[in-house]
Amino acid sequence: MRIPSYVLTSPLLFTSTTALTIAGRPANPEFAPLLLAQDYYDGDVTIVDGGVANWTGGADIDLAGNAETQALRYFSSLPDLRIIYNAAEVYYRIAANKHANISKPQDLKGKRIGAMEDTSAEYFVRKYMASLGLGASDYEAVGGFFCNSLPCEAEDALPTKLANGDVDAVGMWEPTLQLSIDALGEQNTVVFTQEDVYREIFLVYSTKQKLEDPKSRAEIKKYLKALRKVSKELEDADLDIAVARVATVMDGAVEHILRKTWGDMRMRGTLPLDLLDVLQEEEVWSAEVGRRDVVPREELAVMIDRSVLDEILAEEAADGS
């Protein structure tokens, strides 16, 4: 049963009374498939604000949606964390101020580049700059916050920083990146795109405990089947249909933002074959940021649980769907 709207509650105070509780950020486009899956799920769903971090606060959630970097950030403290599905893959962009003498990617050398710290955005900026032959000492990394609509509520929101000249460029996920362009003005902005440096793998997470419990596993499987259906529909839909559908469930969605950014997102509906390789590479950065030892590849592999998805794929194959 599709609930009329999502409910945001404090993850520390929440007590689950519904079939599934899912943590995520409804304002992020890549989370939209998890909201739309309620159209095909015959149970009740509650959405709580957050993500993987909610489990660290003791929240009783069944699923979470987050980028792959957050798996690495929390796996050391949440060894029962499990990756079970890939809802979307997103290619990030960099928006830079033309008036800061930036016209090509190499001009980012020596500039102030804003990104949210300890997130996929920070990792993306580092990888993008490395692809230009530039190291951490060749630019100034500036922290900032995401923004869901203009004017931004947070004082240190990255669109505000770019518009005010506190940073020369921003590397972030949507809608913050497009809002940075809007805040500065398209005529003042140069945008650098990439598809061969980094992709955010927006994953669906659960826990070993939830997957081993027959009742919760059954509900999770039902929800993933609904999510698979949404993934296929959005991947095959033309731009107008996809944007209109996603806009109905996104928190504060602005259709022009979705229209301009939709081409940077892919609805995969499975688990990437190279996921473990990606996690192993990113773990070096995550351990450095977290000031901890690198988790070995064999331990990272434990985090990936393909069993529920494999069951669904086998059933689809048997049904010819």
DRENDO-1510 file (C-alpha; in Angstrom, 1 decimal, always signed):
<recs>
REC; n; res; u; v; w
REC; 1; MET; +0.0; +0.0; +0.0 .
REC; 2; ARG; +1.4; +3.3; -1.0 .
REC; 3; ILE; +1.5; +5.8; +1.9 .
REC; 4; PRO; +0.5; +9.3; +0.8 .
REC; 5; SER; +3.8; +10.9; +1.9 .
REC; 6; TYR; +6.9; +9.9; +3.7 .
REC; 7; VAL; +7.4; +10.5; +7.4 .
REC; 8; LEU; +10.6; +12.0; +8.7 .
REC; 9; THR; +11.3; +11.0; +12.3 .
REC; 10; SER; +14.3; +11.2; +14.6 .
REC; 11; PRO; +16.3; +8.0; +14.1 .
REC; 12; LEU; +17.2; +7.9; +17.8 .
REC; 13; LEU; +13.5; +8.1; +19.0 .
REC; 14; PHE; +11.9; +6.0; +16.3 .
REC; 15; THR; +10.2; +2.7; +17.1 .
REC; 16; SER; +9.1; +0.6; +14.1 .
REC; 17; THR; +5.4; -0.3; +13.9 .
REC; 18; THR; +5.2; -0.8; +10.2 .
REC; 19; ALA; +6.4; -3.6; +7.8 .
REC; 20; LEU; +9.5; -1.8; +6.7 .
REC; 21; THR; +11.5; +1.2; +7.8 .
REC; 22; ILE; +13.9; +2.8; +5.4 .
REC; 23; ALA; +16.5; +5.5; +6.1 .
REC; 24; GLY; +17.6; +7.9; +3.4 .
REC; 25; ARG; +17.5; +11.4; +2.0 .
REC; 26; PRO; +14.3; +12.0; +0.0 .
REC; 27; ALA; +15.7; +15.2; -1.5 .
REC; 28; ASN; +18.4; +13.2; -3.4 .
REC; 29; PRO; +17.2; +12.0; -6.9 .
REC; 30; GLU; +19.0; +8.6; -6.5 .
REC; 31; PHE; +16.7; +7.9; -3.5 .
REC; 32; ALA; +13.6; +8.4; -5.6 .
REC; 33; PRO; +13.4; +4.7; -6.7 .
REC; 34; LEU; +13.1; +3.6; -3.1 .
REC; 35; LEU; +10.1; +6.0; -2.6 .
REC; 36; LEU; +8.5; +4.9; -5.9 .
REC; 37; ALA; +8.8; +1.3; -5.0 .
REC; 38; GLN; +5.9; +1.8; -2.6 .
REC; 39; ASP; +3.7; +1.7; -5.6 .
REC; 40; TYR; +4.3; -2.0; -6.0 .
REC; 41; TYR; +4.8; -3.1; -2.4 .
REC; 42; ASP; +1.8; -4.3; -0.6 .
REC; 43; GLY; +3.0; -3.4; +2.9 .
REC; 44; ASP; +3.4; -0.2; +4.9 .
REC; 45; VAL; +6.6; +1.8; +4.7 .
REC; 46; THR; +8.0; +4.5; +6.9 .
REC; 47; ILE; +10.9; +6.7; +5.6 .
REC; 48; VAL; +13.2; +8.2; +8.2 .
REC; 49; ASP; +15.7; +10.9; +7.5 .
REC; 50; GLY; +19.4; +9.7; +7.3 .
REC; 51; GLY; +21.1; +6.6; +6.0 .
REC; 52; VAL; +23.5; +3.9; +7.2 .
REC; 53; ALA; +24.5; +6.1; +10.1 .
REC; 54; ASN; +21.1; +5.6; +11.7 .
REC; 55; TRP; +22.2; +2.1; +12.7 .
REC; 56; THR; +25.1; +3.6; +14.7 .
REC; 57; GLY; +22.4; +5.3; +16.8 .
REC; 58; GLY; +20.6; +2.2; +17.5 .
REC; 59; ALA; +17.7; +2.9; +15.2 .
REC; 60; ASP; +15.4; -0.1; +14.3 .
REC; 61; ILE; +15.5; +0.3; +10.5 .
REC; 62; ASP; +15.3; -2.5; +7.9 .
REC; 63; LEU; +17.0; -0.8; +4.9 .
REC; 64; ALA; +19.1; +2.3; +4.2 .
REC; 65; GLY; +20.0; +4.1; +1.0 .
REC; 66; ASN; +23.5; +5.6; +0.7 .
REC; 67; ALA; +26.5; +6.0; -1.5 .
REC; 68; GLU; +29.1; +3.2; -1.4 .
REC; 69; THR; +31.5; +5.5; +0.5 .
REC; 70; GLN; +29.3; +5.3; +3.5 .
REC; 71; ALA; +29.6; +1.5; +3.6 .
REC; 72; LEU; +33.3; +2.0; +4.2 .
REC; 73; ARG; +32.9; +4.8; +6.6 .
REC; 74; TYR; +30.7; +2.7; +9.0 .
REC; 75; PHE; +31.7; -0.9; +8.4 .
REC; 76; SER; +34.3; -0.9; +11.1 .
REC; 77; SER; +31.7; +0.0; +13.7 .
REC; 78; LEU; +28.9; -1.9; +12.0 .
REC; 79; PRO; +30.4; -5.3; +11.0 .
REC; 80; ASP; +26.9; -6.7; +10.4 .
REC; 81; LEU; +26.2; -4.1; +7.7 .
REC; 82; ARG; +25.2; -5.7; +4.4 .
REC; 83; ILE; +25.0; -4.4; +0.8 .
REC; 84; ILE; +22.1; -6.0; -1.0 .
REC; 85; TYR; +21.1; -3.9; -4.0 .
REC; 86; ASN; +22.2; -1.0; -6.3 .
REC; 87; ALA; +19.4; +1.5; -6.8 .
REC; 88; ALA; +21.3; +3.9; -9.0 .
REC; 89; GLU; +24.6; +5.0; -10.3 .
REC; 90; VAL; +25.4; +8.7; -10.6 .
REC; 91; TYR; +28.1; +10.6; -12.4 .
REC; 92; TYR; +29.1; +13.7; -10.5 .
REC; 93; ARG; +30.0; +17.1; -11.9 .
REC; 94; ILE; +32.1; +20.2; -10.9 .
REC; 95; ALA; +30.6; +23.7; -11.2 .
REC; 96; ALA; +33.2; +26.5; -11.3 .
REC; 97; ASN; +33.1; +30.3; -11.3 .
REC; 98; LYS; +34.2; +31.6; -14.7 .
REC; 99; HIS; +35.2; +34.9; -13.0 .
REC; 100; ALA; +37.8; +33.0; -11.0 .
REC; 101; ASN; +39.8; +32.5; -14.2 .
REC; 102; ILE; +38.5; +29.0; -14.7 .
REC; 103; SER; +37.6; +27.9; -18.3 .
REC; 104; LYS; +39.1; +24.4; -18.4 .
REC; 105; PRO; +39.7; +21.6; -15.8 .
REC; 106; GLN; +43.4; +22.4; -15.5 .
REC; 107; ASP; +42.5; +25.9; -14.3 .
REC; 108; LEU; +41.2; +24.3; -11.0 .
REC; 109; LYS; +44.9; +24.1; -9.9 .
REC; 110; GLY; +45.3; +26.4; -6.9 .
REC; 111; LYS; +41.6; +27.0; -6.5 .
REC; 112; ARG; +39.3; +26.5; -3.6 .
REC; 113; ILE; +37.0; +23.6; -4.3 .
REC; 114; GLY; +34.0; +22.9; -2.1 .
REC; 115; ALA; +32.6; +19.5; -1.2 .
REC; 116; MET; +30.9; +17.9; +1.8 .
REC; 117; GLU; +33.6; +16.3; +3.9 .
REC; 118; ASP; +33.9; +12.5; +4.4 .
REC; 119; THR; +31.4; +11.8; +1.7 .
REC; 120; SER; +31.4; +10.6; -1.9 .
REC; 121; ALA; +31.7; +14.2; -3.0 .
REC; 122; GLU; +35.0; +14.7; -1.3 .
REC; 123; TYR; +36.3; +11.4; -2.8 .
REC; 124; PHE; +35.1; +12.4; -6.2 .
REC; 125; VAL; +36.9; +15.8; -6.1 .
REC; 126; ARG; +40.1; +14.0; -5.0 .
REC; 127; LYS; +39.8; +11.5; -7.8 .
REC; 128; TYR; +38.9; +14.1; -10.4 .
REC; 129; MET; +41.9; +16.3; -9.5 .
REC; 130; ALA; +44.2; +13.2; -9.6 .
REC; 131; SER; +42.9; +12.5; -13.1 .
REC; 132; LEU; +44.3; +15.9; -14.0 .
REC; 133; GLY; +47.6; +15.1; -12.5 .
REC; 134; LEU; +46.9; +17.3; -9.4 .
REC; 135; GLY; +47.4; +16.2; -5.8 .
REC; 136; ALA; +45.8; +17.4; -2.6 .
REC; 137; SER; +48.4; +20.1; -2.2 .
REC; 138; ASP; +47.5; +21.6; -5.7 .
REC; 139; TYR; +44.2; +22.9; -4.5 .
REC; 140; GLU; +42.4; +23.9; -1.4 .
REC; 141; ALA; +39.6; +21.6; -0.2 .
REC; 142; VAL; +36.8; +23.5; +1.5 .
REC; 143; GLY; +34.1; +21.8; +3.4 .
REC; 144; GLY; +30.4; +22.7; +3.0 .
REC; 145; PHE; +26.9; +21.4; +3.4 .
REC; 146; PHE; +24.3; +20.1; +0.9 .
REC; 147; CYS; +21.3; +22.2; -0.1 .
REC; 148; ASN; +17.9; +21.0; -1.3 .
REC; 149; SER; +16.4; +24.3; -2.5 .
REC; 150; LEU; +17.2; +28.0; -2.9 .
REC; 151; PRO; +17.7; +29.9; -0.8 .
REC; 152; CYS; +19.7; +27.4; +1.2 .
REC; 153; GLU; +18.9; +27.0; +4.9 .
REC; 154; ALA; +22.4; +26.2; +6.1 .
REC; 155; GLU; +24.9; +29.1; +6.3 .
REC; 156; ASP; +27.7; +26.9; +5.0 .
REC; 157; ALA; +25.7; +25.4; +2.1 .
REC; 158; LEU; +27.9; +25.0; -1.0 .
REC; 159; PRO; +25.6; +26.9; -3.4 .
REC; 160; THR; +25.8; +29.9; -1.1 .
REC; 161; LYS; +29.6; +29.6; -0.8 .
REC; 162; LEU; +30.0; +29.5; -4.6 .
REC; 163; ALA; +27.7; +32.5; -5.1 .
REC; 164; ASN; +29.4; +34.5; -2.4 .
REC; 165; GLY; +32.9; +33.8; -3.7 .
REC; 166; ASP; +33.9; +31.7; -0.7 .
REC; 167; VAL; +34.9; +28.9; -3.0 .
REC; 168; ASP; +35.9; +28.9; -6.7 .
REC; 169; ALA; +34.2; +25.6; -7.6 .
REC; 170; VAL; +31.9; +22.9; -6.1 .
REC; 171; GLY; +32.0; +19.2; -6.6 .
REC; 172; MET; +28.8; +17.5; -5.2 .
REC; 173; TRP; +25.8; +15.4; -5.8 .
REC; 174; GLU; +22.4; +16.6; -6.9 .
REC; 175; PRO; +20.5; +18.7; -6.4 .
REC; 176; THR; +23.3; +20.7; -4.6 .
REC; 177; LEU; +25.4; +20.9; -7.7 .
REC; 178; GLN; +22.7; +22.2; -10.0 .
REC; 179; LEU; +21.6; +24.6; -7.2 .
REC; 180; SER; +25.2; +25.9; -7.1 .
REC; 181; ILE; +24.9; +26.6; -10.8 .
REC; 182; ASP; +21.5; +28.3; -10.3 .
REC; 183; ALA; +22.8; +30.4; -7.4 .
REC; 184; LEU; +25.9; +31.6; -9.3 .
REC; 185; GLY; +24.0; +31.9; -12.6 .
REC; 186; GLU; +24.6; +29.8; -15.7 .
REC; 187; GLN; +26.2; +32.6; -17.5 .
REC; 188; ASN; +28.9; +32.8; -14.8 .
REC; 189; THR; +29.5; +29.0; -14.5 .
REC; 190; VAL; +31.6; +26.5; -16.3 .
REC; 191; VAL; +30.7; +22.8; -15.7 .
REC; 192; PHE; +33.0; +19.9; -16.0 .
REC; 193; THR; +31.5; +16.5; -16.5 .
REC; 194; GLN; +33.0; +13.0; -16.4 .
REC; 195; GLU; +32.1; +9.4; -16.8 .
REC; 196; ASP; +35.4; +7.7; -16.5 .
REC; 197; VAL; +36.7; +9.0; -13.2 .
REC; 198; TYR; +34.1; +8.3; -10.6 .
REC; 199; ARG; +30.5; +7.1; -10.3 .
REC; 200; GLU; +28.5; +7.1; -7.1 .
REC; 201; ILE; +27.1; +3.6; -6.6 .
REC; 202; PHE; +23.9; +4.4; -4.6 .
REC; 203; LEU; +23.3; +1.2; -2.6 .
REC; 204; VAL; +20.6; -0.3; -0.6 .
REC; 205; TYR; +21.8; -1.7; +2.8 .
REC; 206; SER; +20.4; -4.0; +5.4 .
REC; 207; THR; +22.0; -6.0; +8.3 .
REC; 208; LYS; +22.9; -9.6; +8.9 .
REC; 209; GLN; +20.3; -9.7; +11.6 .
REC; 210; LYS; +17.5; -8.5; +9.4 .
REC; 211; LEU; +18.5; -10.9; +6.6 .
REC; 212; GLU; +18.6; -13.9; +8.9 .
REC; 213; ASP; +15.2; -13.2; +10.3 .
REC; 214; PRO; +12.6; -15.0; +8.1 .
REC; 215; LYS; +9.9; -12.3; +8.6 .
REC; 216; SER; +12.1; -9.3; +7.8 .
REC; 217; ARG; +13.9; -11.1; +5.0 .
REC; 218; ALA; +10.6; -11.8; +3.3 .
REC; 219; GLU; +9.5; -8.2; +3.5 .
REC; 220; ILE; +12.9; -7.0; +2.3 .
REC; 221; LYS; +12.7; -9.4; -0.7 .
REC; 222; LYS; +9.2; -8.1; -1.5 .
REC; 223; TYR; +10.4; -4.6; -1.5 .
REC; 224; LEU; +13.5; -5.3; -3.6 .
REC; 225; LYS; +11.2; -7.0; -6.2 .
REC; 226; ALA; +9.1; -3.7; -6.2 .
REC; 227; LEU; +12.3; -1.7; -6.5 .
REC; 228; ARG; +13.5; -3.8; -9.4 .
REC; 229; LYS; +10.3; -3.0; -11.2 .
REC; 230; VAL; +10.7; +0.7; -10.7 .
REC; 231; SER; +14.3; +0.6; -11.8 .
REC; 232; LYS; +13.4; -1.0; -15.1 .
REC; 233; GLU; +10.6; +1.5; -15.7 .
REC; 234; LEU; +12.7; +4.5; -15.0 .
REC; 235; GLU; +15.6; +3.2; -17.0 .
REC; 236; ASP; +13.3; +2.7; -20.0 .
REC; 237; ALA; +11.2; +5.8; -19.6 .
REC; 238; ASP; +11.7; +8.9; -21.8 .
REC; 239; LEU; +12.9; +12.1; -20.1 .
REC; 240; ASP; +9.5; +13.7; -19.6 .
REC; 241; ILE; +7.9; +10.7; -18.1 .
REC; 242; ALA; +10.8; +9.9; -15.8 .
REC; 243; VAL; +11.1; +13.5; -14.5 .
REC; 244; ALA; +7.4; +13.9; -13.9 .
REC; 245; ARG; +7.3; +10.6; -12.0 .
REC; 246; VAL; +10.3; +11.3; -9.8 .
REC; 247; ALA; +9.2; +14.9; -9.1 .
REC; 248; THR; +6.0; +13.5; -7.4 .
REC; 249; VAL; +8.0; +11.9; -4.6 .
REC; 250; MET; +11.1; +14.0; -4.2 .
REC; 251; ASP; +11.2; +16.3; -1.2 .
REC; 252; GLY; +11.2; +19.9; -2.6 .
REC; 253; ALA; +11.8; +18.6; -6.1 .
REC; 254; VAL; +12.2; +21.2; -8.8 .
REC; 255; GLU; +11.5; +19.7; -12.2 .
REC; 256; HIS; +14.0; +21.8; -14.1 .
REC; 257; ILE; +16.8; +20.4; -11.8 .
REC; 258; LEU; +15.7; +16.8; -12.6 .
REC; 259; ARG; +15.5; +17.6; -16.3 .
REC; 260; LYS; +19.1; +19.0; -16.3 .
REC; 261; THR; +20.6; +16.2; -14.2 .
REC; 262; TRP; +18.7; +13.1; -15.2 .
REC; 263; GLY; +21.2; +12.1; -17.9 .
REC; 264; ASP; +23.9; +11.7; -15.2 .
REC; 265; MET; +22.0; +8.9; -13.5 .
REC; 266; ARG; +21.5; +5.3; -14.4 .
REC; 267; MET; +19.0; +2.9; -12.8 .
REC; 268; ARG; +20.9; -0.4; -12.6 .
REC; 269; GLY; +18.6; -2.6; -10.6 .
REC; 270; THR; +21.3; -5.2; -9.6 .
REC; 271; LEU; +24.7; -5.3; -8.0 .
REC; 272; PRO; +27.8; -4.2; -10.0 .
REC; 273; LEU; +30.3; -6.9; -10.8 .
REC; 274; ASP; +33.1; -4.6; -9.9 .
REC; 275; LEU; +31.7; -3.5; -6.6 .
REC; 276; LEU; +34.3; -5.2; -4.5 .
REC; 277; ASP; +37.1; -3.7; -6.6 .
REC; 278; VAL; +35.6; -0.3; -6.1 .
REC; 279; LEU; +35.2; -0.7; -2.4 .
REC; 280; GLN; +38.8; -1.9; -2.1 .
REC; 281; GLU; +40.2; +1.1; -3.9 .
REC; 282; GLU; +38.0; +3.5; -2.0 .
REC; 283; GLU; +38.9; +1.9; +1.3 .
REC; 284; VAL; +42.4; +3.3; +1.2 .
REC; 285; TRP; +40.9; +6.8; +1.2 .
REC; 286; SER; +38.3; +6.0; +3.8 .
REC; 287; ALA; +40.8; +4.6; +6.2 .
REC; 288; GLU; +43.0; +7.7; +5.7 .
REC; 289; VAL; +40.1; +10.0; +6.5 .
REC; 290; GLY; +38.9; +7.9; +9.4 .
REC; 291; ARG; +42.5; +7.5; +10.7 .
REC; 292; ARG; +42.1; +3.8; +11.0 .
REC; 293; ASP; +43.7; +0.7; +9.5 .
REC; 294; VAL; +42.6; -0.4; +6.0 .
REC; 295; VAL; +40.0; -3.2; +6.1 .
REC; 296; PRO; +41.3; -6.1; +4.0 .
REC; 297; ARG; +39.6; -7.1; +0.8 .
REC; 298; GLU; +38.4; -10.4; +2.2 .
REC; 299; GLU; +36.6; -8.6; +5.0 .
REC; 300; LEU; +35.0; -6.1; +2.7 .
REC; 301; ALA; +33.7; -9.0; +0.6 .
REC; 302; VAL; +31.6; -10.1; +3.6 .
REC; 303; MET; +29.7; -6.9; +3.4 .
REC; 304; ILE; +28.3; -7.8; +0.0 .
REC; 305; ASP; +25.3; -10.1; +0.3 .
REC; 306; ARG; +23.8; -11.0; -3.1 .
REC; 307; SER; +21.6; -13.8; -1.7 .
REC; 308; VAL; +18.2; -11.9; -1.8 .
REC; 309; LEU; +18.9; -10.4; -5.2 .
REC; 310; ASP; +20.0; -13.8; -6.5 .
REC; 311; GLU; +16.7; -15.3; -5.4 .
REC; 312; ILE; +14.8; -12.6; -7.1 .
REC; 313; LEU; +16.7; -13.0; -10.4 .
REC; 314; ALA; +16.2; -16.7; -10.3 .
REC; 315; GLU; +12.5; -16.3; -9.9 .
REC; 316; GLU; +12.3; -13.7; -12.7 .
REC; 317; ALA; +14.2; -16.1; -14.9 .
REC; 318; ALA; +11.8; -18.9; -14.1 .
REC; 319; ASP; +8.8; -16.7; -14.8 .
REC; 320; GLY; +10.4; -15.4; -18.0 .
REC; 321; SER; +10.0; -11.8; -16.7 .
</recs>
